[in-house]
Amino acid sequence: MWGALSFLSFAQGYLYPQFEQKDERAQLIRQKGMQYSMIALSVYFLVLIFGMQLGFFTLAAFDILRILVSLQIITLFSSWMILSKKF
């Protein structure tokens, strides 16, 4: 979780000048980033569910939530950084 939060602060520092303006480009980057992030979250859920059902790993509910939140933060902000370079 600490790694995800440190990545979040790094990404916010990088993205702030580009998201400061409330234009169509920033809105497009946010929208596409959220779409990619939701697709990735669905994949994360499937991997965790199948992994737990097949017995590859056993985790408590709190650990699963912590992993999912960390992955979601990293995925969302990295997709925003990639899309901001692309657009």
Backbone as a chain_set.jsonl record, in Angstrom:
{"seq": "MWGALSFLSFAQGYLYPQFEQKDERAQLIRQKGMQYSMIALSVYFLVLIFGMQLGFFTLAAFDILRILVSLQIITLFSSWMILSKKF", "coords": {"N": [[0.819, -1.188, 0.0], [1.984, 1.228, 0.741], [3.79, 1.603, -1.324], [2.063, 1.975, -3.5], [0.829, 4.363, -2.752], [3.008, 6.093, -2.749], [3.635, 6.011, -5.451], [1.307, 7.189, -6.408], [1.588, 9.846, -5.478], [3.868, 10.62, -6.909], [2.884, 10.386, -9.544], [0.773, 12.23, -9.491], [2.192, 14.585, -9.173], [3.478, 14.649, -11.626], [1.316, 14.77, -13.403], [-0.111, 17.048, -12.718], [0.419, 19.667, -13.986], [-0.707, 19.174, -16.493], [-3.336, 18.443, -16.012], [-4.29, 20.645, -14.811], [-5.519, 22.505, -16.4], [-8.839, 22.703, -17.439], [-9.705, 21.353, -19.905], [-10.804, 19.824, -23.037], [-8.968, 17.851, -23.707], [-7.77, 17.004, -21.283], [-10.035, 15.988, -20.076], [-10.645, 13.876, -21.822], [-8.398, 12.249, -21.451], [-8.739, 11.538, -18.744], [-11.192, 10.151, -18.903], [-10.686, 7.972, -20.705], [-8.609, 6.734, -19.312], [-9.925, 5.9, -16.986], [-11.674, 4.022, -18.116], [-9.873, 2.067, -19.091], [-8.779, 1.339, -16.671], [-10.936, 0.197, -15.325], [-11.391, -2.066, -16.874], [-8.998, -3.411, -16.393], [-9.301, -3.825, -13.644], [-11.414, -5.647, -13.624], [-10.108, -7.842, -14.757], [-8.211, -8.288, -12.755], [-9.926, -9.064, -10.669], [-10.948, -11.479, -11.728], [-8.606, -13.049, -11.901], [-7.88, -13.183, -9.18], [-10.151, -14.482, -8.091], [-10.222, -16.955, -9.494], [-7.702, -17.905, -8.783], [-7.979, -18.206, -6.029], [-10.043, -20.082, -5.897], [-8.908, -22.296, -7.119], [-6.936, -22.837, -5.371], [-4.383, -21.749, -5.421], [-3.476, -19.652, -3.9], [-4.109, -18.438, -0.608], [-5.874, -15.969, 0.943], [-6.747, -13.428, 3.292], [-9.754, -11.459, 3.617], [-9.21, -8.756, 4.07], [-6.592, -8.528, 3.148], [-6.949, -9.065, 0.43], [-8.525, -6.859, -0.319], [-6.68, -4.8, 0.153], [-4.695, -5.408, -1.723], [-6.172, -5.157, -4.125], [-6.926, -2.431, -4.061], [-4.419, -1.197, -4.147], [-3.469, -2.126, -6.654], [-5.404, -0.945, -8.281], [-4.953, 1.817, -7.904], [-2.34, 2.072, -8.926], [-2.742, 1.182, -11.568], [-4.638, 3.029, -12.593], [-3.365, 5.58, -12.401], [-1.009, 5.128, -13.822], [-2.05, 4.59, -16.35], [-3.174, 7.083, -16.91], [-0.815, 8.574, -17.063], [0.453, 7.417, -19.286], [-1.461, 7.919, -21.287], [-1.449, 10.701, -21.234], [1.008, 11.276, -22.358], [0.555, 10.244, -24.859], [-1.591, 11.736, -25.948]], "CA": [[0.0, 0.0, 0.0], [2.859, 2.403, 0.754], [4.332, 1.77, -2.664], [1.02, 2.543, -4.349], [0.628, 5.759, -2.379], [4.151, 6.874, -3.23], [3.449, 6.127, -6.897], [0.236, 8.158, -6.595], [2.111, 11.207, -5.308], [4.74, 10.877, -8.059], [2.058, 10.569, -10.738], [0.05, 13.493, -9.351], [3.144, 15.652, -9.46], [3.73, 14.664, -13.068], [0.106, 15.084, -14.15], [-0.753, 18.293, -12.297], [0.405, 20.733, -14.999], [-1.555, 18.833, -17.631], [-4.73, 18.384, -15.578], [-4.674, 21.928, -14.225], [-6.476, 23.09, -17.326], [-10.055, 21.891, -17.565], [-10.055, 21.343, -21.314], [-11.288, 18.547, -23.568], [-7.872, 16.888, -23.7], [-7.669, 16.452, -19.929], [-11.245, 15.19, -19.854], [-10.49, 12.659, -22.607], [-7.4, 11.417, -20.767], [-9.365, 10.983, -17.54], [-12.229, 9.197, -19.275], [-10.076, 6.758, -21.249], [-7.866, 6.106, -18.231], [-10.894, 5.201, -16.126], [-12.154, 2.851, -18.845], [-8.81, 1.057, -19.054], [-8.621, 0.915, -15.291], [-12.045, -0.698, -14.981], [-11.122, -3.337, -17.555], [-7.924, -4.07, -15.643], [-9.859, -4.269, -12.36], [-12.161, -6.879, -13.896], [-9.125, -8.909, -14.933], [-7.663, -8.572, -11.428], [-10.93, -9.84, -9.946], [-10.988, -12.837, -12.268], [-7.388, -13.758, -11.499], [-7.967, -13.472, -7.756], [-11.21, -15.465, -7.838], [-9.771, -18.263, -9.965], [-6.562, -18.317, -7.97], [-8.449, -18.666, -4.721], [-10.842, -21.292, -6.086], [-8.028, -23.404, -7.462], [-6.05, -23.064, -4.247], [-3.025, -21.269, -5.645], [-3.125, -18.831, -2.747], [-5.188, -18.18, 0.346], [-5.725, -14.631, 1.494], [-7.868, -12.893, 4.058], [-10.509, -10.442, 2.882], [-8.508, -7.481, 4.196], [-5.431, -8.579, 2.249], [-7.457, -8.956, -0.937], [-8.897, -5.461, -0.527], [-5.466, -3.997, 0.086], [-4.068, -5.689, -3.017], [-6.986, -4.58, -5.195], [-6.833, -0.968, -4.025], [-3.076, -0.842, -4.632], [-3.429, -2.348, -8.104], [-6.267, 0.037, -8.93], [-4.254, 3.107, -7.886], [-1.211, 2.014, -9.859], [-3.259, 1.071, -12.931], [-5.295, 4.265, -13.003], [-2.429, 6.679, -12.598], [-0.073, 4.823, -14.916], [-2.771, 4.774, -17.619], [-3.253, 8.517, -17.145], [0.496, 9.066, -17.49], [0.669, 6.943, -20.654], [-2.366, 8.644, -22.18], [-1.054, 12.11, -21.338], [2.106, 11.341, -23.341], [0.01, 9.917, -26.18], [-2.426, 12.842, -26.446]], "C": [[0.871, 1.263, 0.0], [3.454, 2.659, -0.617], [3.321, 2.392, -3.609], [0.785, 4.012, -4.027], [1.804, 6.639, -2.799], [4.088, 7.039, -4.747], [2.369, 7.158, -7.206], [0.767, 9.577, -6.472], [3.063, 11.571, -6.454], [3.911, 11.189, -9.304], [1.273, 11.877, -10.671], [0.968, 14.672, -9.64], [3.437, 15.774, -10.94], [2.513, 15.168, -13.843], [-0.506, 16.442, -13.812], [-0.718, 19.395, -13.353], [-0.524, 20.437, -16.176], [-3.027, 18.807, -17.258], [-5.204, 19.688, -14.952], [-5.7, 22.631, -15.098], [-7.668, 22.144, -17.449], [-10.524, 21.908, -19.021], [-10.49, 19.941, -21.749], [-10.212, 17.467, -23.534], [-7.742, 16.221, -22.334], [-8.872, 15.573, -19.617], [-11.169, 13.866, -20.603], [-9.495, 11.702, -21.943], [-8.001, 10.774, -19.534], [-10.379, 9.896, -17.889], [-11.639, 7.891, -19.79], [-9.281, 6.012, -20.183], [-8.769, 5.33, -17.293], [-11.442, 3.96, -16.822], [-11.12, 1.728, -18.82], [-8.636, 0.492, -17.648], [-9.739, -0.046, -14.867], [-11.895, -2.055, -15.665], [-10.045, -4.112, -16.801], [-8.429, -4.578, -14.301], [-10.668, -5.542, -12.533], [-11.221, -8.064, -14.07], [-8.512, -9.287, -13.584], [-8.634, -9.411, -10.602], [-10.955, -11.288, -10.423], [-9.772, -13.647, -11.84], [-7.442, -14.121, -10.023], [-9.003, -14.548, -7.445], [-10.766, -16.85, -8.276], [-8.589, -18.784, -9.155], [-6.979, -18.833, -6.609], [-9.258, -19.951, -4.844], [-9.974, -22.504, -6.38], [-6.985, -23.674, -6.378], [-4.624, -22.633, -4.466], [-2.546, -20.401, -4.49], [-4.351, -18.638, -1.874], [-4.914, -16.84, 1.009], [-6.943, -14.273, 2.32], [-8.533, -11.784, 3.241], [-9.8, -9.089, 2.933], [-7.294, -7.429, 3.271], [-5.857, -8.438, 0.792], [-7.837, -7.513, -1.249], [-7.678, -4.567, -0.669], [-4.758, -4.189, -1.257], [-4.845, -5.035, -4.156], [-6.904, -3.052, -5.219], [-5.47, -0.516, -4.545], [-2.974, -1.008, -6.142], [-4.268, -1.319, -8.85], [-5.592, 1.407, -8.983], [-3.134, 3.118, -8.92], [-1.698, 1.962, -11.303], [-3.853, 2.38, -13.42], [-4.279, 5.358, -13.301], [-1.389, 6.38, -13.673], [-0.771, 4.944, -16.264], [-2.933, 6.247, -17.924], [-1.913, 9.066, -17.632], [0.782, 8.647, -18.933], [-0.202, 7.717, -21.636], [-1.996, 10.11, -22.294], [0.138, 12.285, -22.281], [1.573, 11.114, -24.747], [-0.781, 11.079, -26.775], [-1.742, 14.141, -26.123]], "O": [[0.54, 2.249, -0.659], [3.606, 3.81, -1.025], [3.674, 3.24, -4.429], [0.565, 4.818, -4.93], [1.614, 7.8, -3.162], [4.449, 8.093, -5.271], [2.5, 7.921, -8.162], [0.425, 10.431, -7.291], [3.062, 12.712, -6.917], [4.201, 12.14, -10.029], [1.122, 12.56, -11.684], [0.561, 15.643, -10.278], [3.623, 16.878, -11.454], [2.654, 15.903, -14.82], [-1.347, 16.934, -14.564], [-1.753, 20.015, -13.6], [-1.067, 21.36, -16.785], [-3.881, 19.113, -18.089], [-6.377, 19.826, -14.604], [-6.628, 23.269, -14.601], [-7.503, 20.928, -17.549], [-11.604, 22.413, -19.329], [-10.537, 19.008, -20.948], [-10.523, 16.291, -23.35], [-7.616, 14.999, -22.249], [-8.74, 14.535, -18.97], [-11.586, 12.836, -20.074], [-9.728, 10.495, -21.883], [-7.795, 9.584, -19.298], [-10.418, 8.847, -17.247], [-12.049, 6.814, -19.356], [-9.283, 4.781, -20.16], [-8.425, 4.232, -16.855], [-11.654, 2.939, -16.169], [-11.457, 0.574, -18.558], [-8.374, -0.698, -17.475], [-9.492, -0.998, -14.127], [-12.24, -3.083, -15.083], [-10.166, -5.32, -16.597], [-8.027, -5.655, -13.861], [-10.618, -6.427, -11.679], [-11.502, -9.161, -13.589], [-8.316, -10.469, -13.299], [-8.228, -10.351, -9.92], [-10.981, -12.213, -9.612], [-9.903, -14.81, -11.459], [-7.091, -15.239, -9.647], [-8.755, -15.429, -6.622], [-10.91, -17.815, -7.526], [-8.5, -19.98, -8.88], [-6.399, -19.789, -6.094], [-9.166, -20.821, -3.979], [-10.275, -23.613, -5.938], [-6.234, -24.645, -6.47], [-3.727, -23.103, -3.766], [-1.366, -20.408, -4.142], [-5.485, -18.672, -2.351], [-3.839, -16.619, 1.567], [-8.043, -14.765, 2.068], [-7.947, -11.246, 2.302], [-9.792, -8.357, 1.943], [-7.01, -6.389, 2.677], [-5.19, -7.76, 0.011], [-7.509, -7.001, -2.319], [-7.651, -3.677, -1.518], [-4.279, -3.223, -1.852], [-4.252, -4.429, -5.048], [-6.823, -2.454, -6.291], [-5.385, 0.45, -5.303], [-2.453, -0.132, -6.832], [-3.887, -0.871, -9.932], [-5.657, 2.085, -10.008], [-3.002, 4.067, -9.693], [-1.131, 2.626, -12.17], [-3.595, 2.795, -14.55], [-4.34, 5.99, -14.355], [-0.938, 7.293, -14.364], [-0.143, 5.364, -17.236], [-2.841, 6.641, -19.086], [-1.878, 9.926, -18.512], [1.3, 9.443, -19.716], [0.268, 8.125, -22.698], [-2.206, 10.714, -23.347], [0.266, 13.322, -22.931], [2.063, 11.704, -25.71], [-0.659, 11.374, -27.964], [-2.261, 15.209, -26.448]]}, "num_chains": 1, "name": "protein.A"}
